[in-house]
Amino acid sequence: MKDRGAILPAGHFADRAYWISDNGNFISSNFYGNEFPSWVTSFNESKRYMKYIQDGWKLFKDKSFYKDCLPDDNPYESTGLKIHKKAVFPYLLTEDFAQTGPKVIKSTPFTNDLIVEFAEELIENEKLGNGDVTDFLALSFSATDIITHLTGPRSIETLDTYLRLDDLLGKFLTFLDKKVGKGNYLLFLTADHSGSENPKHLKDHGYDIASLNAKEMENKLRAYSIEKYEKDLILSYSNQNIYIDDTLISPSKKFNEIVKDFANFIESFPEVKRAYTEDEILNISAVDEHGSMIFRGYDKKQNGQIYVLLKPGYIEYKPQGATHGSSYTYDTHVPLIFYGWKTPHGTSSEKHYITEIAPTIAQKISITFPNSTNSQILSEVIKY
């Protein structure tokens, strides 16, 4: 559904990457060629999304199946649909389609269905799995992300989306068994992140936290800068990064000392666990486990001079729904499933990282490791 969800997993040398535009079509980039294969044009002309819009979004299972979810109508959810002011079933998508067009599909589980339909057409037309060289196909299912952002992890909408995805993947495996052959393909399933609880829901149940307003955090930093340094040194505060304008700092002031001063200031906020300066992040021996995770995602050319780690449960987000992005386990603990070709049966509770998937596959199919990999592999998957 997202361009980044198509391009990044496909890699530098992909033959193609496709994603869904707001007009309901699968599109690509001329990086991969200036013309679509004819089957893609035909797929787009068929307007497959219309059958989902006409049917609407109803519960996939009997209502009793959702008994562990929050009530359908609750104050912790929002909706990405224009007509529906409340996140409650059923969703009559034709009304939203009349106002916003095909992009209404992006606030539903049905982009997942479109992705699988498109993937099956691709496998057929590009003859994936028919040659002597291993083919690689990456599918990114973003409906779970969008809907959990809107309604939170305990909503009926989120559970319904996962139930539908589970059923959809079962049908896709049946397709692969027939088209490629059972045992002739290797499949892995994981996620780029998990997600937080809705803070208002936690607060209503006795956990003293709140959703935070990033703009308010930025305004406090700017006010402190003007009060102490008589000028606004804050370029921006974004995604828990503080960007400081070093061009405005007097030569008599040491930049690192000012950075540390801002870090100390924001650490005084009740919702902040720790503020890491660039020097602390780049010197990973001096930081804790959270700091080492921050280090692995830090780029000094793009990140700020300070990274702010909020206390557990706090998020910078709107009051409804949920988000992700912290180093806590509720954001980072995700499943990983391998299935198919030369995959042993079993389970493992060992701690692993999703960056170990690529070298593991490279090892299994006897090709060189990707560049920049740490070369750590999932030994449980290799044993056969």
N, C-alpha and C positions, 0 to 999 in steps of 0.2 A: 504493500500500500504506500510505502514511503520511498523516496528516491534513495536515501542513505541505507535503507533496509535492503535495497537491491544492489547498489553499487559496491558497498563495502564488503559484503560476503563474497561477491563475485571475484573481486581482486583485480589486479593490474591487467591481466591478460585474458579476461573473459571474452567469449564470443559475443555475448549479449547481456544486458541487464534491462529489466522491464519493471515499471511501477504504474500504479493507477492514478490517472489525472482526475481533476475535479469534474471533467466531462464524462467520466465513467470508462474511458478508453485506457488500455495499456499503452504506455509510451516509453520512449528510450532516449538516447542521446546520439548525435552523429559521431561521437567518439567510437561507437561500435559499427558505424556504417551509415550511409546516407539514405538507404531505402529499407523499409520493413520487408520481411518475408511476406509473401502473399497470404499465408495462413493467419498471420497476426492481423492483417487488414480485415480479413473475413471474420475473424473472431470479434473484432471491435464493431464491425457492421451489424453483427447479430444482437448487440445490446443485451447481453446476458443479464445485466444488472436489473433489467425491468421486471423479471419474474419475481425477484426478491422484494422489490419496491411494491409491486402489486399485491403480494401476499402479506406484506407487513411483518412485524416482529412480534410473534406470540411466544408463549412459553413452550419450550421444547419437550418438557416432561409435565406430568401432573403436578399441580400446585403443592401437594403434600411433599414432593421431593425436595422442596426448597425451604423446609421447616427450620433449618439451622441458619438461614440468612436473616438479615434484618428485615422488618416489614417492607413491603413494596413501596409504600409512601412513607418516607422518613426524611428528616431534615439534613442528612449528610450527603445527599446526592444532587447532582445537576444533570442536565441533558444537553447533548450537542445538537439537538434538533430544534428547528426554528418554531414550529407550531406547538410542540409539546413543552409546556411550561414546567411540568413535573415529570420526574423519571419514574413513570408507572406503566405497567402493561395494560392492554396491548398498544404497540406503537403503529399508528396508521401512517405508513410512509408516503402514501400517495399525496397526502396533504402537504407534507414538507417538500416532496418532489415538485409540486406545482409552484412552490415559492423559490426553491433553491436549486432545482435541477438534480442531476445524477450524484452530486457530491454528498447528498443525504446518506448514501450507502456507507460512507466512511464513519458514520456514528453508529454502525450496526455490526453484528458478527459476520455479515454476509460478504465482506471483502475476503474473508478466509475462503469461503466457497468459490468465489471468483478466481482466487489465486490457484486453488487446486484444479479447477476446470481449465485454466490457462496452462498449468503445468502438464496436465494430461495431453492437451493439444500439442504442447511443445515436444514432449517425449515422443509422441506419434510422428510429428512432422520432421523433427530434427534427428529422429532415429537414435535417441539416447539409449545406451546400453546394448547396441547392436554390433559395435566394432570391437577391435582387439585392444584399444586403448581405453582406460577408465575415463568415464564422463563424470563431471561434477555438477550437481544442480542444488542450489541453495534457495529455500523458500522461507520468507520472513512473514510470520503471521502477526500483524500489528493490531488487530481488532481487540485482542485481550488487553493490550497497553492502553488504547484509546478509551475503552469502556471502563477500565479500572480507574483511570485518571478522572473520569466523569463521575463515577458512582461509588468508588472505593472497593476494597477487597471483600467486604461482607454483603454486598448487594446481590439481589436476585439476578440482576443484569449480568454481573460478572460470572456467577455460577452458570447461568444459562449459556454464556459465551463459551465457557470451557467445556460444558457438556456437548455443545454443538461441535467444537473443535475436535474433541475426542472421537465422536462419531465420524466426523469428516476424515480424520487420519486413518481410522479403520477402513473406510471405503477406499482411500488412496493406497493403502497397503495391498488391498485386494486387487486393485488395478495394477500395481507393480508386480504382484505375483503372476498375473496373467501376461503382462506385456514384457517384462524383463525376465521373469522366472524366479520362483521362490528360492532363496539362497544365493541368487546371483547379484544382489545389490546389498550395499551396506548403508544403513540409515542411522543418523544420530539426531537427537532432539534435545535442545536446551533453551536457555533464555539469556538475554543480555543483562537482565536485572530482575529483581522482584519488586516489592513496593511496601510503602508504609501503611499504617492504619490512618483513618481520618482522625485528626487531633480533637475535633469537637466531640466525636463519639467517645473517645478515650476520656476526655474531660468530664463528660456527662456521667461517666462510670467511675469517677474518683481519681483519675490520673491528672495531675496538675500541669498540663501543657497547653499549647495553643498553636494555631497557624500563625505564621509571622508574615508581616508585610515587608518585602525587600526594600521598597522605597523608603519606608520609615527608618530602616537600618541605615540606608545611605544618607538620609537627611541628618541623622544623629552624628554620623561620621563627618559630614560637611560642617555642621555647627561646631563640633569639637575642633576641627582644623582651623576654622576662622577665629575661634576664641583663643586658641593657644599659639597659632603661627601667623595670625592676622591675614591669612589668605586661604582660599579653598584649594587644597592639594589633592583632593579626591577626583580622579578622572571618572571612576564609576565603581559601583558595587553590583556584581552580576554573578549569579550561580555560586554564591558564597566566596567569590574572589574579590579582594579589594585592590583596585588599581590606583597607584599614587603617581602624581605627575612630578617626576624628578627634575624637570626643566624649571620649575618654579621655586626650587629650594636654594636658599642662599648658600654661597660657597663656604660660609663659616659653619654651616650645619652639616653634620654627617648624615648622609641619606639612610644608612642602615640603622642609625639611632632613631631616626624619625619613624621608619618602618616598625621598629620594635615598640616605639611609643604607641603607635596606632594599634598594634597587636595587643598591648597591655590594656588599652582603653576598651577595645571591643570584648576582651576577656572578662571585663567587669559586668557585662550584660548577663542577666540571670539565665538566659536561654543558651548561652555559649559555653561549650565544654572547653575548647581550646582554640587559639588562633596560631597558626603555623606561619612563620616567615619563610621567605624564599630560601634563605640560608639554612634554616632548620630542615626544610623539605629536601634540599639537595644534599644535605649531610644526613643520610638516612640512619646512620648508626646512633644519632642523637635523638631519634624520635621513636614513638611506640608503634604498635601494629597499625593503628589508624593512619599514622604518619607515613608508614611504608606503603600503604595502599594509595594514599594521596600522591606519593612520589611516583608511583607507577603510571599515574595519569597526568603527571605535571609536565608542562612544556613552558619553559621560561620565556619563550617568544610570544606565547598566547595567554598564559595564566597571569594572575595578578601577583603582586609582591607579598600578599597575605592570603592564606586560605583559612576560612572560618569553619570549624567543626561545631555544629550545633549539638546540644544534648539530645539523648535518645528520645524519639517521639516528636520532637519539634520539626516542622517543615515550613519552608517559605512557599506558601501556596494559598489559593483561595480557600474559603471555609468549607466548601463542599468537595467531595472527591478525595483523591490521594495522589501522591507523587513518589519520586525515588531520587537517588543521587547521593546518598550518604554511604559511609563505610560500615554501617551497622549491618548485622546479619539479616534483618528484615528486608534490606535492600539488596544484599549480595548473595544470599543463599538460594540457589536455584537447582532444579533437577537436571540430571544428565542421563539420557537413555541411549544405549547402543543396541541395534537390532540387525539381524541378517547375516550376511556373508562372514563366515569364520568368527562369529561372536559367541563366546562361551556364555552359558546360562549362569546367572548369579546376581548378587547384590554386593555393594560395598559402601561402608560408612566412612571411608578414608576421606580426608580433606583434599580436594583437588581444585584446579583452576581451569576455567574454560579455555585459557590460552594453551592448555595441554592437548586440546582436541586436534588441532592441525598437525602437530608433529606425530601424534598417534596414528592418524590416518596415513600420513606419509610413510611411517614405518610399516604399516600393514600392507600397503600396496607397493612398497619397495621403490620409493622415489626420494629425492633429496629433501631435507627439511626446508621449510620456508625460511627466508632470510630474517634475521633478528629474533628468531625463536630462542627460547631458553633450553630447548631440546628435552624438556621434561615430558615423559609420555605416561599414559594411563596403562600401567602394566597389566591390570585386570583385563583389559580389552585385548591385549596382545596375546595372552595365553590362550592357546587353542589345541 
